[in-house]
Amino acid sequence: MPAVHRVSYVSEPFSMPIVPRYAEIDQQGVVFNGHYLTWFDEACGAFLDHVGVTYPVLVTQGLDVQVVHAELDYIAPVRWRDTAGVGVTCVAIGTTSFALAFEVVRVDEFGERAIAVRGRNVYVVLSTQDWTKQVIPDHLRVALTSVVGQGLAD
């Protein structure tokens, strides 16, 4: 892995609020497992917006990102209309790929917070011309390491 450069922090750790919709609930009364990957995808886009590298800007630069690995650990249920958030942290950066960790936190009716799901996606940066792997551009590398508490920035 290349050295991570010292950067200025942009903000506090990122979390995207979410309220489970009726259509996301299965017959057991909890969020269907596959929907967490959709939430992670939405949170990835919001995280990129948060650090100042929006998906539309990446595309205009001839770049895209693609999930090449996903993992989820289910810890506690999330139910219809629960208050929840998806926290995002960049946990690794390589030459052409990076990994984001996700944590779904549920808040119950008493205000108690509990981790419901943990996940991790590995993304590869690709050219939109020929869909080959590309070196992560410096501006994306700096942005991914710029959030307080990620442990990647010095």
C-alpha positions in Angstrom: 0.0 0.0 0.0 1.3 3.5 -0.8 2.0 5.9 1.9 -0.9 8.0 3.0 -0.3 11.7 2.9 -0.9 14.1 5.8 -4.1 16.0 5.1 -6.5 18.5 6.6 -9.6 17.0 8.1 -12.8 18.0 6.4 -15.3 17.1 9.1 -16.4 14.8 11.8 -17.0 11.1 10.9 -19.8 10.6 8.4 -23.2 9.0 9.0 -26.2 9.0 6.7 -29.6 8.9 8.3 -32.1 6.3 7.1 -35.6 5.3 8.0 -36.5 1.8 6.8 -39.3 1.8 4.3 -42.2 -0.6 4.3 -41.0 -2.2 1.1 -37.7 -3.1 2.7 -39.2 -5.2 5.4 -39.5 -9.0 5.0 -42.0 -11.5 6.5 -40.0 -11.6 9.7 -40.7 -7.9 10.3 -37.1 -6.8 9.8 -35.1 -5.2 7.0 -34.5 -7.8 4.4 -30.7 -8.6 4.3 -30.1 -7.6 0.7 -31.3 -4.0 1.4 -28.3 -3.3 3.5 -26.1 -3.5 0.3 -28.4 -0.8 -1.2 -28.0 1.3 1.9 -24.2 0.9 1.7 -24.3 2.0 -1.9 -26.3 5.1 -1.1 -24.0 5.8 1.9 -20.9 5.5 -0.3 -22.3 8.1 -2.7 -23.2 10.4 0.2 -19.8 9.9 1.8 -18.1 10.9 -1.5 -20.3 14.0 -1.6 -19.3 14.7 2.0 -15.6 14.6 1.2 -16.0 16.7 -1.9 -15.5 14.1 -4.6 -19.0 13.6 -6.1 -19.8 10.6 -8.3 -20.8 12.9 -11.2 -17.4 14.6 -11.0 -15.6 11.2 -11.1 -17.6 10.2 -14.2 -16.7 13.5 -16.0 -13.0 12.7 -15.2 -13.5 9.3 -17.0 -13.5 7.3 -13.8 -16.0 5.1 -12.0 -15.9 2.8 -9.0 -17.1 -0.7 -8.8 -17.7 -3.0 -5.8 -15.5 -6.1 -6.1 -16.1 -7.5 -2.6 -18.8 -7.1 -0.1 -19.3 -8.6 3.4 -22.0 -8.1 6.1 -22.3 -9.2 9.7 -25.9 -9.1 11.1 -25.9 -8.3 14.8 -29.4 -7.0 15.6 -32.6 -6.4 13.7 -33.7 -3.1 12.2 -37.5 -2.8 11.8 -39.9 -0.7 9.8 -39.7 3.0 10.7 -36.8 2.6 13.2 -34.4 5.5 13.3 -31.1 4.4 12.0 -27.9 5.7 10.4 -25.2 4.2 8.2 -21.7 5.3 9.3 -19.0 5.2 6.7 -15.2 5.0 7.3 -12.5 4.5 4.7 -10.4 1.7 6.2 -7.9 0.9 3.5 -6.4 2.3 0.3 -4.3 0.5 -2.2 -3.1 1.4 -5.6 -6.3 0.9 -7.6 -8.8 0.0 -4.8 -10.1 1.2 -1.5 -12.3 -0.2 1.3 -15.1 1.4 3.1 -16.5 0.0 6.4 -20.2 0.5 7.1 -22.0 0.4 10.5 -25.7 0.5 10.7 -26.7 2.0 14.0 -30.3 1.7 15.2 -31.8 4.0 17.8 -34.7 2.6 19.8 -37.7 4.4 21.3 -35.7 5.2 24.5 -32.8 6.8 22.5 -30.5 3.8 23.1 -28.0 3.2 20.2 -27.1 -0.3 19.1 -25.0 -1.5 16.2 -27.3 -3.6 14.0 -25.1 -4.5 11.0 -21.4 -4.1 10.1 -20.2 -4.4 6.6 -17.3 -3.7 4.3 -17.1 -3.1 0.6 -13.9 -3.0 -1.6 -14.1 -0.7 -4.6 -11.9 -0.6 -7.6 -11.4 2.6 -9.6 -12.0 2.0 -13.3 -11.7 3.9 -16.6 -15.1 4.6 -18.2 -13.5 4.2 -21.6 -12.4 0.6 -21.4 -13.3 -0.5 -17.8 -9.8 -1.3 -16.8 -8.4 -0.6 -13.4 -6.9 2.8 -12.8 -4.6 4.2 -10.1 -6.6 6.1 -7.5 -6.1 9.8 -8.4 -4.5 11.9 -5.7 -7.6 14.1 -5.1 -9.7 11.0 -4.4 -6.9 9.5 -2.2 -6.7 12.7 -0.1 -10.5 13.0 0.1 -10.9 9.4 1.3 -8.4 9.9 4.1 -9.7 13.4 5.2 -12.3 12.5 7.8 -11.6 12.7 11.5 -11.2 9.4 13.2 -10.5 7.2 10.2 -7.1 6.2 11.3 -5.7 6.6 7.8 -4.5 10.1 8.1 -1.4 11.0 10.2 
